[in-house]
Amino acid sequence: MLLKTLSEAFGPTGFEDEVRNVIRGELEGRVDEMKTDVLGNLIAVKGAAKPGPKVMLDAHMDEVGLMVVQICDGGADAGLLKFRSLGGIDPRVLVSKPVFIGPDRIPGVIGAKPVHLQAPEERQKPIPMEKLYIDIGAKDAADAKSVVKPGDAAVFATRYAEFGERAAKGKSFDDRVGCALLVEAMRHEVPYPLYGAFTVQEEIGLRGARAAAYQIQPDIAIALEGTVCFDVVGAPSHGQSTVLGKGPALTVQDAQTIADRRFAEFMWETAQRHGIPVQWRRVKGGSNDFGAIHRIGKGVVGGSISVPVRYIHAPTQVVSLDDVENAQRLLQAVLKEIAEGSFTL
């Protein structure tokens, strides 16, 4: 299953090579052209010479992760690894989590002072990241340095699995779910130029998308993304950004974008016409690659189709497979209706 393969691939921000190789293998022979730019974006092209609007679909390959910044060299902590985050991670979710370091997947565990040894005041607040470390079972610094080095990246060692009622859990649905949607979309034919941009470094500032959009200069762009879902017990109705199982989400406003109302309404009405469940994303925090894309050149019309992700940016994330399928249905319906002239620039 492609979503499983993508979610388990090693691809923290700035280290997207393995994810890119998976996608390239999936699209080989199914698109007219693929190229990797200097930042590492993979851009797939179909029908560049066709008439009609130039449509760009975007999904970012990177996931939140950690970077090793120091190998402790002396004393009781010799061989332990100090780290910082790559992207937005809440330190409260890190203690005792297993990780893989580097593409060779050196196993490790995030450690901290045990509760028995903490002062009462320490127990009242989260352990800051600078007091955490990764333990790879090294006997000393030399042993650790034989397999890792400062600058190596780590990801959570979470395996994909399906459970419950059409749910799946994995480590990087933000945004491997978008990558899976985009791979499938690029397998289909449309009567206009279609560009698939699998971008890098979204988690640290939408960097890859800006460069990709500058190269493509699209007329219409759609970002495919995993988005915040907070629908669990105790969440007030006004705080439920999206609800798992209620369909893909469309955005009115986020931290980088105020939606193009005409295009957002076009996507909503397309969903209604095709009997596809859809919901509005009801918070303004966070953003996605469209926040960078829409500012390129003279401006770009478009929006995003987002799959709700519970526990986003955490070691284990949860999606509804129904939401994933309905996001794919919505994307295909939108592309078809653009071809039929239901939306005009």
C-alpha positions in Angstrom: 0.0 0.0 0.0 1.5 3.3 -1.1 0.4 5.2 2.0 2.1 2.7 4.3 5.3 2.8 2.2 5.3 6.6 2.2 4.5 7.0 5.9 7.3 4.7 6.9 9.9 6.3 4.6 12.7 8.3 6.2 12.2 12.0 5.3 12.6 14.7 7.9 13.0 18.3 6.8 16.1 18.6 4.6 16.5 14.8 4.3 13.7 14.0 1.8 15.8 11.7 -0.5 14.2 8.4 0.4 10.6 9.8 0.0 11.6 11.3 -3.3 13.0 8.0 -4.6 9.7 6.2 -3.6 7.7 8.7 -5.5 9.9 8.7 -8.5 9.6 4.9 -8.7 5.8 5.2 -8.6 5.6 7.7 -11.4 8.3 6.4 -13.7 6.7 5.9 -17.2 3.4 7.5 -16.1 4.4 11.1 -16.6 6.1 13.0 -19.5 9.0 14.4 -17.4 10.4 14.4 -13.9 13.1 16.6 -12.6 14.7 17.4 -9.2 15.6 21.0 -8.6 18.5 22.4 -6.6 16.5 22.4 -3.3 15.4 18.8 -3.8 11.8 19.3 -5.0 10.6 16.6 -7.4 8.5 18.1 -10.2 6.5 15.8 -12.4 4.9 17.1 -15.7 2.1 15.8 -17.9 0.9 17.6 -21.1 3.1 20.7 -20.8 2.2 21.7 -24.4 -1.5 21.2 -24.1 -3.8 24.3 -24.1 -5.7 25.4 -21.1 -4.8 26.6 -17.6 -1.5 25.4 -16.1 -2.5 23.5 -13.0 0.0 22.8 -10.1 -0.7 20.2 -7.5 1.5 20.3 -4.4 2.3 18.0 -1.5 5.4 18.3 0.7 7.6 15.3 1.3 9.2 16.3 4.6 8.1 15.4 8.1 8.9 16.8 11.5 11.9 15.2 13.0 15.0 15.8 15.2 18.7 16.6 14.5 21.6 15.4 16.5 23.7 18.4 17.6 26.1 16.9 20.1 27.5 13.5 21.2 28.3 13.7 24.9 31.9 13.0 25.4 32.6 12.6 29.1 31.1 11.6 32.4 27.9 9.6 33.0 26.3 10.9 29.9 29.1 9.8 27.5 27.6 8.4 24.3 24.2 10.1 24.7 23.0 12.4 21.9 21.7 15.9 22.4 19.3 17.1 19.7 17.0 19.9 18.5 13.7 19.7 16.6 13.3 19.9 12.8 9.8 21.6 12.6 7.3 22.1 15.2 7.3 19.4 17.9 5.8 19.7 21.4 8.6 18.5 23.9 5.8 16.9 26.0 5.3 14.1 23.5 9.0 13.1 23.3 10.0 11.3 26.5 10.6 7.5 26.0 9.7 7.5 22.3 11.7 5.2 20.0 13.4 6.9 17.1 15.5 5.9 14.0 18.6 8.0 13.2 19.6 8.4 9.6 18.6 6.4 6.5 20.3 3.4 8.1 17.8 3.6 10.9 20.1 3.4 13.9 17.6 2.7 16.7 17.4 4.9 19.7 15.1 6.0 22.6 14.5 9.5 23.8 15.4 9.7 27.5 15.1 12.0 30.5 15.7 12.1 34.2 13.3 9.5 35.8 10.4 10.8 37.9 11.9 9.3 41.0 14.8 11.7 40.8 13.0 14.8 39.9 12.5 17.6 42.3 8.8 18.4 43.1 8.9 21.6 41.1 10.3 19.7 38.0 7.3 17.4 38.0 4.9 20.3 37.6 6.1 21.3 34.1 7.2 19.7 30.9 10.8 18.6 30.5 12.4 21.1 28.1 14.0 19.7 25.0 17.5 20.7 26.1 17.2 18.3 29.0 16.3 15.3 26.8 18.7 13.1 25.0 18.7 10.1 22.6 20.1 6.9 23.9 21.4 4.5 21.2 22.9 2.0 23.7 26.4 3.2 23.1 29.0 2.3 25.8 30.9 5.6 25.3 31.3 8.5 23.0 33.6 6.6 20.6 31.1 3.9 20.3 28.3 6.4 19.5 30.6 8.3 17.0 31.1 5.1 15.1 27.5 5.1 13.9 26.2 8.7 14.2 27.5 12.2 13.9 26.3 15.7 14.6 24.0 16.8 11.8 22.3 13.4 11.4 18.5 13.5 11.5 16.1 11.3 13.3 12.4 10.3 12.9 9.9 8.6 15.1 10.1 4.8 14.8 6.3 4.3 14.2 5.0 1.7 11.9 1.9 2.0 9.8 -1.1 0.0 10.9 -4.8 0.0 10.3 -7.2 -0.3 13.3 -10.7 0.3 14.5 -13.3 1.6 12.0 -11.4 2.4 8.9 -8.6 4.3 10.8 -4.9 4.1 10.2 -1.9 5.2 12.4 1.5 6.2 11.3 4.3 8.7 11.9 4.1 11.1 9.0 0.6 11.5 7.6 1.6 15.2 7.5 2.2 15.1 4.6 2.7 11.7 3.2 -1.1 11.5 2.8 -0.9 14.4 0.5 2.0 12.7 -1.4 -0.1 9.6 -1.9 -3.0 11.7 -3.2 -0.7 13.5 -5.6 0.9 10.3 -6.9 -2.5 8.9 -7.8 -3.6 12.2 -9.4 -0.6 12.2 -11.7 -1.6 8.8 -13.0 -4.7 10.3 -14.6 -5.0 12.2 -17.9 -6.4 15.8 -18.1 -6.7 18.0 -21.2 -4.5 20.8 -19.8 -0.9 21.1 -18.5 -0.6 19.3 -15.1 2.4 19.7 -12.8 2.9 17.7 -9.6 5.3 19.3 -7.2 6.6 17.1 -4.3 8.2 19.7 -2.2 10.9 20.0 0.5 11.2 21.9 3.8 7.6 22.8 4.3 7.9 22.3 8.0 10.4 25.1 8.4 8.8 27.8 6.3 7.2 26.5 3.1 10.6 26.8 1.4 10.4 24.2 -1.4 7.0 25.3 -2.5 8.1 28.8 -3.2 10.9 27.6 -5.5 8.7 25.1 -7.2 5.9 27.6 -7.9 8.5 30.1 -9.2 9.6 27.5 -11.8 6.1 26.3 -12.8 4.3 29.7 -12.8 0.9 28.0 -12.5 -2.5 29.6 -13.3 -4.2 27.4 -10.6 -2.7 25.6 -7.7 -4.0 23.1 -5.1 -2.0 22.0 -2.0 -2.8 18.5 -0.8 -2.2 18.4 3.0 -2.7 16.7 6.3 -4.3 19.2 8.7 -5.1 19.7 12.3 -7.9 17.5 13.7 -9.0 18.0 17.3 -12.3 16.2 17.8 -11.7 14.1 20.9 -13.5 14.0 24.3 -13.4 17.4 25.9 -12.8 19.4 22.8 -15.3 22.3 22.6 -17.3 22.4 19.4 -15.8 25.8 18.4 -12.3 24.3 18.9 -12.9 21.3 16.6 -10.8 22.4 13.7 -11.9 19.3 11.7 -13.6 16.0 12.6 -12.2 12.6 11.6 -14.4 10.7 9.2 -16.4 13.8 8.0 -14.5 14.2 4.8 -11.6 16.4 3.5 -11.4 20.0 4.7 -11.3 23.2 2.8 -9.7 26.4 4.3 -11.2 29.8 4.6 -8.2 31.3 6.5 -5.0 30.1 8.0 -1.8 31.7 9.2 -0.5 32.4 5.6 -3.7 32.6 3.5 -7.1 34.1 3.2 -8.9 31.7 0.8 -9.8 32.7 -2.8 -13.5 32.6 -2.1 -14.4 31.9 -5.6 -12.2 28.8 -5.8 -13.1 27.6 -2.3 -16.8 27.8 -3.2 -16.1 26.1 -6.5 -14.5 23.1 -4.6 -17.3 23.0 -2.1 -20.0 23.0 -4.7 -18.1 20.4 -6.7 -18.1 18.2 -3.6 -21.9 18.7 -3.2 -22.6 17.9 -6.9 -20.5 14.6 -6.7 -21.9 13.5 -3.3 -18.5 13.8 -1.6 -18.5 14.6 2.2 -16.5 17.8 2.9 -16.0 20.2 5.8 -14.6 23.6 6.5 -11.4 23.8 8.4 -12.5 25.9 11.4 -9.3 27.4 12.9 -6.8 29.9 11.5 -3.6 28.5 13.0 -1.1 26.6 10.9 -0.6 26.8 7.2 0.4 24.8 4.1 2.3 25.2 0.9 -0.4 27.2 -0.8 0.6 30.0 1.6 3.8 30.4 -0.4 2.5 29.4 -3.8 -0.3 32.0 -4.1 2.1 34.9 -3.7 4.3 33.9 -6.7 4.5 36.3 -9.7 1.2 38.1 -10.2 -0.6 35.8 -7.7 -2.0 32.3 -8.1 -5.7 31.2 -7.8 -6.3 28.1 -5.8 -6.6 26.6 -2.4 -6.0 23.3 -0.5 -7.6 20.0 0.0 -6.7 18.7 3.5 -7.1 15.4 5.2 -7.8 15.6 9.0 -4.9 14.2 11.1 -5.4 13.5 14.8 -2.2 14.0 16.9 -0.5 15.9 14.0 3.3 16.5 14.5 3.3 13.7 17.2 5.0 10.3 17.1 1.8 8.5 16.1 -0.8 10.2 13.9 -4.3 9.0 13.0 -6.3 9.4 9.8 -9.6 8.0 8.5 -9.1 6.0 5.4 -12.6 7.2 4.3 -11.3 10.8 4.5 -8.3 9.8 2.3 -10.5 8.2 -0.3 -12.9 11.1 -0.3 -10.0 13.6 -0.7 -9.0 11.6 -3.8 -12.5 11.7 -5.1 -12.8 15.4 -4.5 -9.4 16.1 -6.2 -10.4 14.1 -9.3 -13.8 15.8 -9.5 -12.2 19.3 -9.2 -9.7 18.4 -12.0 -12.5 17.1 -14.2 -14.7 20.2 -13.6 -11.7 22.5 -14.5 -11.4 20.6 -17.7 -15.1 21.1 -18.4 -14.9 24.8 -17.8 -16.8 24.9 -14.5 -14.2 27.2 -13.1 -12.7 30.0 -15.2 -9.9 32.4 -14.4 
